[in-house]
Amino acid sequence: MIKPALCLILSFASLPSHALGLLDAYALALRNDPLFQAAISEHSGGQEERYIARASLLPKLSYSYNGARNQSEVTQATANGSTTSDRDYRSYHAQLSLQQPLFDYAAWVGYRQGITRALMADQRLRGRSQELATRLFTAYSQALLNADHLALAQARRRAHEAQLHANRRLLDGGDGTRTDTLESQARASLAQAEAIEAQDNLDAALQTVQAILGEPLSAADLAPLAEPFKIPPQPTLDFEHWRDLALRDNPELAGLGHALALTEQEIQRQRAGHLPTLGLYANSRTTSSDSENSYNQQYDTHTIGLQLHMPLYAGGGVGAATRKAKAAHQQSSFELDASRLALINQLRQQYNRSLSSQARIRALEIASASATLLIEATRKTMAGGERVNLDVLNAEHQRYSVQRDLAEARHAYLQAWLQLRALAGQLQVADLEVLDGFFTPRVASADQG
């Protein structure tokens, strides 16, 4: 998913003036989200692990030079006593060394560990990319949902205020009751409180989206759900197929699988502490007056040979380190099993939600239409004296509750649709394009230009 996602940045480099659609938001998130940028840097560092580990298998070439000025006093015994002479001279030592491991099992296992760490970095970046898509959609959806809650609370408040004005007119005309007025006043005040809470929730949700996008925006910048809302295609594959995909392709699970392999390789690396190492070395050395014994003498020495190191006893450290590595391997194995079970549980929840949400949304759509008709019928029967003011208030409360539940059900379904693919490790930019089709962009007016 990484390459198509990064290409998407270029295609949306200059965003249009209409509302910020889901794909527009994703392009901004890829470019500005600090968590994803940190994941990219982490991945770049992880790729260097293979080269760091490979270095222990490759030749090592070094050069050293040491030059000095020396002053010494030399006393020599003679038949007549001793003589003393002063020496003021320069000396130097230069050496070019080459070392090449021929057999070093610990270094070879370390190289395999470097490759495993690089593969872990690949899976982690893939997981962070899919996590960015789900995190962005969750924040984007929550902001829209909170905007719907605010709009419903404001509409409910206006409806209750209109009912309150009608009750007051009836009361002033002698046809109403004070009880009806108080009931309407209480419902209008409650709707006002709910609108204030909804506004606070909307502000918080917008801040979350802004933190991901790196740019300020308002609720009017987001593209709302299209009407009529059409259910996306249901998952035609059975759960067992999705489970197999998740066990094979889920990036978090794949990363833990590499972590398990890393601990197994660590056992082998620690065991290598009992094995010999064999290396080839070659030196080219030049010295001049390197010591008192070589005063005024220059040596050019070239050496090539083999170096064998055989560990005999290390105080029990190798055995202890091996046992520690085995314990870490068992720990990673149990953690992988636990993560696998948790993944299957989450996958089952999202799969069931994807299947059951269609009936829930359809039922709530019917309930919403019925609740609207119920308000009209209740108002007419109230005018005929068959219903009272409280019945109208309850009918309005029911309609707005159903509409709120319907909005939540639609957004929850889309999130489940997305999460199902993310958990299975199948989430692609094409899936975001499908979801983007369920939102209606607001076209900028001419004066916004």
PEBELZI-V611651 format. One record per residue. N is the residue number from 1. PHI is phi in whole degrees, -180 to 180 (none if undefined). NEAR is the number of other C-alpha atoms within 10 Angstrom. D_CENTER is the distance of its C-alpha to the mean C-alpha in whole Angstrom. Layout:
# PEBELZI-V611651
N|PHI|NEAR|D_CENTER / N|PHI|NEAR|D_CENTER
This chain:
# PEBELZI-V611651
1|none|16|13 / 2|-67|16|13 / 3|-62|7|16 / 4|-61|11|17 / 5|-67|17|14 / 6|-68|13|15 / 7|-65|11|19 / 8|-64|19|18 / 9|-59|18|18 / 10|-67|11|21 / 11|-70|11|23 / 12|-116|15|22 / 13|-62|12|23 / 14|-116|9|25 / 15|-76|14|24 / 16|-73|12|28 / 17|-87|13|29 / 18|-79|16|29 / 19|-60|21|26 / 20|-77|22|22 / 21|-75|21|21 / 22|-65|24|18 / 23|-68|20|18 / 24|-59|20|19 / 25|-64|24|16 / 26|-67|25|14 / 27|-62|22|16 / 28|-65|21|16 / 29|-64|25|12 / 30|-60|22|11 / 31|-89|19|14 / 32|-119|17|14 / 33|-64|20|10 / 34|-66|15|10 / 35|-67|16|7 / 36|-72|19|6 / 37|-64|15|10 / 38|-64|13|9 / 39|-65|18|7 / 40|-64|19|10 / 41|-66|12|13 / 42|-61|15|11 / 43|-66|20|12 / 44|-61|15|15 / 45|-67|12|16 / 46|-65|21|16 / 47|-67|19|18 / 48|-76|16|21 / 49|-60|20|21 / 50|-66|19|23 / 51|-78|14|25 / 52|-63|14|26 / 53|-70|19|27 / 54|-67|18|29 / 55|-61|12|31 / 56|-73|17|33 / 57|-99|18|34 / 58|-96|12|35 / 59|-63|15|39 / 60|-120|13|39 / 61|-116|13|41 / 62|-140|11|42 / 63|-135|12|45 / 64|-133|10|47 / 65|-143|12|50 / 66|-139|11|52 / 67|-120|13|55 / 68|-150|10|57 / 69|-109|9|61 / 70|-122|11|63 / 71|-129|10|66 / 72|-143|11|68 / 73|-117|9|72 / 74|-109|11|73 / 75|-112|11|76 / 76|-121|9|78 / 77|-79|9|81 / 78|-130|8|84 / 79|-67|5|88 / 80|-97|6|89 / 81|136|7|86 / 82|-153|9|83 / 83|-123|10|81 / 84|-123|10|78 / 85|-135|9|76 / 86|-100|10|73 / 87|-120|12|70 / 88|-127|9|68 / 89|-148|13|66 / 90|-108|15|62 / 91|-135|19|60 / 92|-152|16|57 / 93|-143|17|55 / 94|-128|15|52 / 95|-146|17|50 / 96|-114|15|48 / 97|-123|17|46 / 98|-128|15|44 / 99|-130|19|43 / 100|-136|17|41 / 101|-66|19|40 / 102|-103|16|42 / 103|-142|16|41 / 104|-149|17|38 / 105|-64|21|36 / 106|-63|22|34 / 107|-68|19|33 / 108|-66|17|32 / 109|-65|20|30 / 110|-61|24|28 / 111|-65|21|28 / 112|-63|19|26 / 113|-66|25|24 / 114|-62|22|23 / 115|-64|23|22 / 116|-63|24|20 / 117|-65|22|18 / 118|-66|22|17 / 119|-66|21|17 / 120|-62|24|14 / 121|-64|24|12 / 122|-61|21|13 / 123|-67|22|11 / 124|-66|23|8 / 125|-67|24|8 / 126|-62|22|9 / 127|-66|24|6 / 128|-68|22|3 / 129|-67|23|6 / 130|-70|25|7 / 131|-65|17|5 / 132|-62|19|6 / 133|-63|26|9 / 134|-70|20|9 / 135|-66|17|8 / 136|-64|21|11 / 137|-64|23|13 / 138|-62|21|13 / 139|-68|19|14 / 140|-62|24|16 / 141|-65|25|18 / 142|-66|22|19 / 143|-64|25|20 / 144|-64|23|22 / 145|-65|24|23 / 146|-67|25|24 / 147|-66|23|26 / 148|-64|20|28 / 149|-60|26|29 / 150|-65|21|30 / 151|-63|15|32 / 152|-67|21|34 / 153|-64|26|34 / 154|-68|21|36 / 155|-65|15|38 / 156|-65|25|39 / 157|-63|21|40 / 158|-64|15|42 / 159|-66|18|44 / 160|-69|26|45 / 161|-67|19|46 / 162|-64|14|48 / 163|-64|22|50 / 164|-64|22|50 / 165|-63|15|52 / 166|-64|16|54 / 167|-63|24|55 / 168|-68|21|56 / 169|-64|14|59 / 170|-65|16|60 / 171|-66|16|61 / 172|-66|12|62 / 173|-86|9|64 / 174|87|9|65 / 175|-102|10|64 / 176|-101|16|60 / 177|-124|14|60 / 178|-69|13|58 / 179|-63|13|56 / 180|-61|21|54 / 181|-64|20|54 / 182|-67|14|52 / 183|-61|17|50 / 184|-66|26|49 / 185|-63|19|48 / 186|-65|14|46 / 187|-66|22|44 / 188|-66|24|43 / 189|-67|14|42 / 190|-65|16|40 / 191|-64|23|38 / 192|-64|19|38 / 193|-65|15|36 / 194|-66|19|34 / 195|-67|21|33 / 196|-65|15|33 / 197|-64|16|30 / 198|-64|22|29 / 199|-65|19|29 / 200|-63|14|27 / 201|-64|19|24 / 202|-66|23|24 / 203|-60|16|24 / 204|-65|15|21 / 205|-66|22|19 / 206|-66|23|20 / 207|-63|19|19 / 208|-64|19|15 / 209|-65|26|15 / 210|-62|20|17 / 211|-63|16|14 / 212|-80|24|12 / 213|-83|22|14 / 214|77|16|16 / 215|-140|13|19 / 216|-72|11|22 / 217|-158|15|23 / 218|-120|14|25 / 219|-62|19|25 / 220|-69|12|28 / 221|-80|17|25 / 222|-88|24|23 / 223|-85|22|25 / 224|-76|23|26 / 225|-64|20|26 / 226|-75|12|29 / 227|-120|9|32 / 228|-76|7|33 / 229|-82|12|30 / 230|-105|11|30 / 231|-65|15|28 / 232|-64|15|26 / 233|-56|8|27 / 234|-74|13|27 / 235|-67|14|25 / 236|-74|7|28 / 237|-79|8|27 / 238|-76|9|28 / 239|-63|15|25 / 240|-61|11|26 / 241|-69|11|25 / 242|-62|22|22 / 243|-64|20|22 / 244|-64|13|23 / 245|-63|16|20 / 246|-65|25|17 / 247|-65|20|19 / 248|-92|13|19 / 249|-117|17|16 / 250|-60|24|13 / 251|-65|26|11 / 252|-66|23|10 / 253|-68|23|14 / 254|-64|22|15 / 255|-63|22|13 / 256|-67|21|15 / 257|-63|18|18 / 258|-67|20|18 / 259|-63|21|18 / 260|-65|22|21 / 261|-62|18|23 / 262|-65|23|22 / 263|-68|21|24 / 264|-67|19|27 / 265|-67|20|27 / 266|-66|24|27 / 267|-60|20|30 / 268|-65|17|32 / 269|-67|21|31 / 270|-69|22|33 / 271|-63|19|36 / 272|-65|20|37 / 273|-64|21|38 / 274|-93|15|41 / 275|-95|14|41 / 276|-75|15|43 / 277|-124|19|42 / 278|-131|16|44 / 279|-141|16|44 / 280|-102|16|46 / 281|-135|18|47 / 282|-144|16|49 / 283|-128|18|50 / 284|-126|15|53 / 285|-127|18|54 / 286|-127|17|57 / 287|-133|20|58 / 288|-140|18|61 / 289|50|18|63 / 290|-70|20|60 / 291|-151|12|62 / 292|-63|10|66 / 293|-74|8|67 / 294|-112|13|66 / 295|-62|14|67 / 296|62|13|68 / 297|-128|13|67 / 298|-121|15|64 / 299|-124|13|62 / 300|-117|11|60 / 301|-123|11|58 / 302|-121|13|56 / 303|-131|10|54 / 304|-142|13|52 / 305|-172|10|52 / 306|-114|13|50 / 307|-125|13|48 / 308|-113|12|48 / 309|-121|10|46 / 310|-119|11|46 / 311|-71|12|45 / 312|-110|10|47 / 313|-154|10|46 / 314|-124|10|43 / 315|75|8|44 / 316|85|8|42 / 317|-68|12|39 / 318|-65|17|38 / 319|-64|15|38 / 320|-65|13|36 / 321|-65|17|33 / 322|-67|19|34 / 323|-64|15|34 / 324|-63|14|31 / 325|-65|21|29 / 326|-65|18|30 / 327|-63|14|29 / 328|-64|17|25 / 329|-65|21|25 / 330|-64|14|27 / 331|-60|13|24 / 332|-64|20|21 / 333|-64|19|23 / 334|-66|12|23 / 335|-65|15|20 / 336|-65|20|19 / 337|-62|14|22 / 338|-65|11|20 / 339|-66|15|17 / 340|-65|17|19 / 341|-66|13|21 / 342|-64|12|18 / 343|-64|20|16 / 344|-62|20|20 / 345|-64|13|20 / 346|-64|14|17 / 347|-64|23|18 / 348|-62|17|22 / 349|-61|14|21 / 350|-69|22|19 / 351|-65|22|22 / 352|-64|14|25 / 353|-66|19|24 / 354|-63|24|23 / 355|-77|16|27 / 356|-87|13|28 / 357|-69|20|27 / 358|-61|18|30 / 359|-65|10|33 / 360|-66|16|31 / 361|-65|21|31 / 362|-62|14|34 / 363|-64|12|36 / 364|-69|20|34 / 365|-64|18|35 / 366|-65|12|39 / 367|-64|17|39 / 368|-66|21|38 / 369|-64|13|41 / 370|-67|13|43 / 371|-65|21|42 / 372|-66|17|43 / 373|-65|13|46 / 374|-64|17|47 / 375|-63|20|47 / 376|-62|14|49 / 377|-67|15|52 / 378|-67|21|51 / 379|-64|19|52 / 380|-66|14|55 / 381|-69|15|57 / 382|-67|16|56 / 383|-64|12|59 / 384|-86|10|61 / 385|88|9|61 / 386|-88|10|59 / 387|-123|15|56 / 388|-113|15|55 / 389|-59|21|53 / 390|-63|15|50 / 391|-64|15|50 / 392|-66|23|49 / 393|-63|22|46 / 394|-66|13|45 / 395|-65|20|45 / 396|-67|21|43 / 397|-62|18|40 / 398|-65|18|40 / 399|-64|22|39 / 400|-71|19|36 / 401|-67|17|35 / 402|-66|21|35 / 403|-64|22|33 / 404|-65|19|31 / 405|-63|17|30 / 406|-66|21|30 / 407|-63|19|27 / 408|-64|18|25 / 409|-66|18|26 / 410|-65|22|25 / 411|-68|18|22 / 412|-64|20|21 / 413|-66|22|22 / 414|-63|21|20 / 415|-65|20|17 / 416|-64|22|18 / 417|-60|23|19 / 418|-75|24|15 / 419|-63|26|14 / 420|-59|25|17 / 421|-75|23|16 / 422|-68|23|12 / 423|-65|27|13 / 424|-80|22|16 / 425|72|24|13 / 426|-111|19|16 / 427|-67|21|14 / 428|-130|18|15 / 429|-60|17|16 / 430|-61|12|19 / 431|-68|15|18 / 432|-67|17|17 / 433|-64|12|20 / 434|-63|12|22 / 435|-66|19|20 / 436|-61|17|21 / 437|-70|15|25 / 438|-94|20|25 / 439|-119|17|25 / 440|-104|15|28 / 441|-71|19|28 / 442|-90|16|30 / 443|-80|13|32 / 444|-66|13|33 / 445|-76|9|37 / 446|-63|6|39 / 447|-74|5|40 / 448|-89|8|36 / 449|29|7|36
